[in-house]
Amino acid sequence: MRHAMATTLVHRYAWALAPATPLPRHPSEQLAGRRIAVVGGLDRTADRVSAELARFGAIPWRLGEPGMPDAIVDLTLAAPFDLTDAASWEKALLRTLAVLRHCYDDWAKESDCRRLGYVAVTYQGGHMGYGQAPVFQPLGGIWAGLAKTLHRELPNLNARIIDVEDPEQADLPGIVARELYRWGLCEVGHHGGVRHTLVPRARQAPPAAAEPGPRDVILVCGGGVGIGYALAAEMARRHGCEVVVTGRRPAPNGTEEWLDLDAAGFDAYRHDMMRRAATDGTLRETRVQLGRLVQQRELSRNLRAAAGEGLRIRYEACDLTDPAAVRELVAGLGPRLTGVVYIAGVDRPARLPAKSDRDFLAGVAVKVTGFLRVFDAVRDHDLAFFCNAGSLTGRLGGMVGELDYAAGNEALARLGLFAGQSAPFRVITTCWPLWQRLSVSTNVDAALRYMTALDPAQGLDLWCRELVSGSGEVTFLGRLGRALRPVQAAQFVVEHPLPGFDTAYARIFHLGEPIAYRPPAWLVTRVRFSTDTAPVLGDFVIDGRPALPVSLLMENALRSAEWTVPEQGAPLVPAELRDVEIDLAGLATDGGELVMERETTGEEIDGRWTASVVFRKPPGGEVVARMTVGYDESAAPDLSALGLSVSTESASALPTEPAHSPGLEWPGALIPAARWRRDPGGTLVADVPPSWPADLWMADMVPADRLPAGAVENIVRAASAGEGRRLRIARVAVHADAVTADLVIGSVAGRTWLAVDRGNAQVVLALHDPELGT
């Protein structure tokens, strides 16, 4: 039985141009010695780009030569756009696929996070289609969608889309040379010497224009089943309009033997067909045929339901890639046609080596060729709207096996932007997440790792609003999932308004620079802490030098463990640190900066997933800290059972602060020192003054913390008596994501320390057996 999918409310976003960090004047030093394949585009432009890269030490590589390239610069489709030439992109895409297929096995095995790159150059005015500059070739969206999805199959591939004004742009070779091996943002544009990127902005839908009425006809291309039919029925109910839905094949005539079988009967029919196919060697063809029969049965049910409800829904068979068939369809609808929804699409996931060129092109063509045929047929009509049904697989990248689906959807969005510049009616592209029960995705469990599913009732309501008011590309986002990988983290634009911002941003903030990665359970990154960006480093001083507070080191370790968990199954959240050992002297900065290499390795031990985290001086030098991360949450301690009390009214102040090891100081400017007292039973207690993440980091956006920094630092201060510099902690259990712990309680023997939220008497954190030694 299929599990119930988690659903969430989604939010409406539009994309806007924003300044991106300017490039340095010279290419990266990492470019020298790299083998670079320059493919596609105009021959003269490819020669210029190759020469510029060679000037800075890159080695040209061509398909058929020995070895593998380290990066591909794909100049894509450089011919001017022609609306009537629906197949202009195929030859260029096949050339791209040939190079990617050649590299695939080698690139899939790569663990170096810095070696591999795929750069796609597109020609949409330097603004990714969002500016006022003329768009030379919107079909570059095919390669943009491809680039944003490649990392799902090639985990350590760095991708970048560079949008420029046109293929003859004079400074294009220099732009490419300077962008290479400066990985980060996935999508950038260059126009007039200024570098841009796209960022999401929460936007409400505009006020509704005139709504369709009973005299209007709405054409829903591909709307016989699934989401398309659900929209068609909703439009017919709301507005009383006539809705024409299409499919490639005629509707069942009612006499088919498989049509009215119940579920058990159809399963038996399917089994019999597959048995015969196994005998005569036609398994592949039979699977395709059975897929069509499933759709035909759904189409028949939908049309019967519409008739029973009195909805004015009519079905027309039409091959949307056939221009004559599309023109005939549109002509037959007459002057009452007032709106078009283009929703045709097919998603048949398979990794690139398992997907033929023919199937790949077909997956893209359903979106691209069909749009071009339909839009060409209606562009001179007096429509109210033309709506493309897109997907987040285009805007944010697709799942494993969806390279063609993502390429088609991103091309559809960019074609929509292009068409909107000249069409006399509103052109809308709606980019959707997974719809519960209705989406075409064949791997629901995988899709839910990217984003929570959309409730169909909300989706239909949002869509109907867009049809009467929207324009341009509109994106609907649910809560962000956990499928983001380390190499792509810097490419992902995460901002405060995004659902799930806190969780996703904290992971990215603490990630550091990825160096090596083997998914899902081994990751090496370089982490940097500086007094310029983390003023809290001045709150812990070792031998007169600012140092990284212990709480921030442990927070960083917890966040690193979020990257090294199994990709299947229920989400695992780090809940404890065990066997913590820290050389405090190694946390001191050098010239105000501390750089460490962090290695995180996940594995299953005795049926429990566990991660080990080791911090070293780079490159691969002495160990500064090591600890083990556990993911199983334990119950928070009961204060009364421990004989501890939240009330501290009877406690007496200690005459002096605890003695510290020589050379260790806590100035307490941002994480104030607590004043310790001892209650009549001998328990140590302290009120913890608040410290806030925004005070710890100097950044436009600061991450939410899992550990209460103020509580942890005051416990470490209290436990730091002695002569040594090596801090050991047996266990740190995180019982709640709360940084508002305002009380610390220590047992008489100093072996158990609790951070408590006094407001609800909840134990936020328990720290066991801290000691400072040699």
Secondary structure, 3 states (H helix, E strand, C coil): CCCCCCEECCEEEEEEEEECCCCCCCCCHHHCCCEEEEECCCHHHHHHHHHHHHHCCCEEECCCCCCCCCEEEECCCCCCCCCCCCCCCHHHHHHHHHHHHHHHHHHHHCCECCCCEEEEEEECCCCCCCCCCCCCEHHHHHHHHHHCCHHHCCCCCEEEEEEECCCCCCCHHHHHHHHCCCCCCCEEEEECCEEEEEEEEECCCCCCCCCCCCCCEEEEECCCCHHHHHHHHHHHHHHCCEEEEEECCCCCCCCCCCCCCCHHHHHHHHHHHHHHHHHHCCHHHHHHHHHHHHHHHHHHHHHHHHHHHCCCEEEEECCCCCHHHHHHHHHHHHHHEEEEEECCCCCCCCCHHHCCHHHHHHHHHHHHHHHHHHHHHHCCCCCCEEEEEEEHHHHCCCCCCCHHHHHHHHHHHHHHHHHHCCCCCEEEEEEECCECCCCCCCCHHHHHCCECEECHHHHHHHHHHHHHHCCEEEEEECCECCCCCHHHHCCCCCCCCCCCHHHHHHHHHCCCEEEEEECCCEEEEEEEEECCCCHHHHHCEECCEEECCHHHHHHHHHHHHHHCCCCCCCCCCCCEEEEEEEEHHHHECECCEEEEEEEEEEEEECCEEEEEEEEECCCCCCEEEEEEEECCCCCCCCCCCCCCCCCCCCCEECCCCCCCCCCEECCCCCCCCCEEEECCCCCEEEECCCCCHHHHCCCCCCCCCCCCHHHHHHHHHHCCCCCCCEEEEEEEEECCCCCCCCEEEECCCCCEEEEEECCCCEEEEEEEEEEEEC
